[in-house]
């Protein structure tokens, strides 16, 4: 029996999300060996950015995003100011910015996350991203994971972006999903 009979063909976004899930698996499995099943407590913000924060602007993340977006970026030199690690992914027709705020407790993390919701406009919770996520009024995405908060700011992108052209909101979700697929531990 043909197992694919009766299945619908995936659209571009659904296909991209499937690709992201596979890429996320490869991203999180790279490293020095099998991941431990032990859960570690989050680490407080330090004098320098954590390896998790550095990952969002790193070469591996750049490669992981190029496939589902269909284009390659030039990434600016990351900055580290007030416990925020940030960079910009630049393309010929636009850019998006990634930043990770590192905090030192659950109360700080919730306060910062909720503050972004108030400042940027929380338009609705998103499922399956980190330990909490929401879209903003401009289509950007905020994700909370342990004592870190990721902001995917897509305001510098055109309404349709990538190959094939995809809405900014879908691009923001794709980017957040790729990053969350790479974040393992603290």
N, C-alpha and C positions, 0 to 999 in steps of 0.2 A: 504494500500500500504506500502511496506517495504521502509522506508526512507533511508536505507543504500544501496539500490540497485544502481548500477552504480558508487559507490564511490570506489576509490582506497584505498588499505590498506597502512597505513603510514609506512615508513621505520623507522629504529632506531633513526635517527637524528630528523626526523619530529615528531616522538612520544615523544622524549625527549623535543623538543621545546614546544609541547602542554603541557607536564607535567610542564615545567618551567613556562609557562603562568599561570597555575593553582596555582603553588607554589608561584609565585610572588604575585598573588592576595591575598593569605593567609598571606604572609609576610607583605604586605603593609596594610592589614586590622587589624593586631594585634595592641594592644595598649589600650588607655584609652577611645576610643569611635570613633564615626564617624569622618572622616576627614572633615575639613572645606573646603568650596569651595573658600575661600579667598586666594589669592596669596600673599605670603610674599616675601619681598625683601631678596636676599641672605645676609648672615651674613659674615663679614670679618673674616679672620683667627685670632685666639686668642692665648692665652698662653697655652691652652690645646686643645686637639682634640675635634671636635664636636661629638655629638652623631651619626650623619650620618657617619662620618669617622670611628668611633669605631665599627659600625655595621658590616663592611666588615670582621672583624676578630672575631666577636661575635658568641655565641652559636647558635643563631637563623640562621644566615647565614650559619654556618657549617652544620646544619641540612638541610637547604633548598638546599644545593649543593650536599649532599650525595645521594639523590634519583636520580637526573638525571645523575650523574656521575657513580653511581653504587658502589661507594667505600666511606669509611669514612677516614677523615684525622686527623692527629695530627697537631694542629696549634701552632706555636711558640708564645711566649710572644710578643705582639705588641710593636713597638718602635714609638717614636714621636720625630723627629729631623727635624729642619728647616721647620716646618709646614707640614711634611710628616708623615702620620700614615701608618705603614706597618707591615705585618706579612707574614709568609710562611705556606702554607698548604702542609704537608709532608705525603707521602705515601710510602709503601715498595719499589715501583719501580720508584719513582720520586717525584717532587714537583712543585708547582707554587707559585708565590709571588704576593700579592696584595698590592698596595699602593695608598693612596689618598693624593694628594697635595691640601692643603687649601690655597686659595688666598684671596685678599681683594678688588678686583675690576674686572670689565669686561676686562679692558685692560691688567691687570696682567694675568688673566685667559687665554685670547686668546694668549698672548705672550708665556706663558708656554706650552699650548697645541700645538701651531704651532712649538715651539722649539723642543718638543718631536717628532713631525713629521719630522723635519729636522734631528735630531739626530738618531732616530730609523728607519727612512724610512717609510713614509706614502705611502702604496701601494694601497690605495683606501678607499673611504668613505664607512661607513656601515650605513644602514638605521635602524631606529627604536631602537636606543640605545642613551639614553640621549638627549642632545641638539647638539651633534656632536660626531662622532666616526670614527676611522680608524683602519685598520689592519697595522701592521708593517712588515718589511722584514723578521723577524724571526717568524711571526705568532701570536705575542702578540697583544693585543687590548688596545687602548687608548680611553677613553670616557670622554667627558666634560659635566658637569651638574652644572648649576649655577656657583658658584665660586670655584668649586672643579673639579679635574681631576683625574680619576681612571686609573691606569695602571694594566692590567692583564698580567703578565709576565709568559709565559708558556715554557720558554726555558729549564726548568729543567724536563720537561715531556718527556717520550719516544714518538716516532712518532705515535703510537697507544696507547690510554690510556682509562681506565674505563671499565665498564661492561654494555653493550657490548663494545669491543674495538672501539674507535672513534678517528678520526684524532685530532692532537693538535689544529689545527685551529678551528675545531668545538667545542672542549672543551673550548677554549678561549672565543668563542662567547657565549656558554652556561653559563660560569661563569659570564661574563659581564651582560648578560641578567638577571640572578638571582639577582645580586647586584642592577641593575637598577630597578628591580621589587620591591625591598625593600626600595629604597631611596624615601622618601616622604618628601617634603619640604626641608628646610635648617636647 
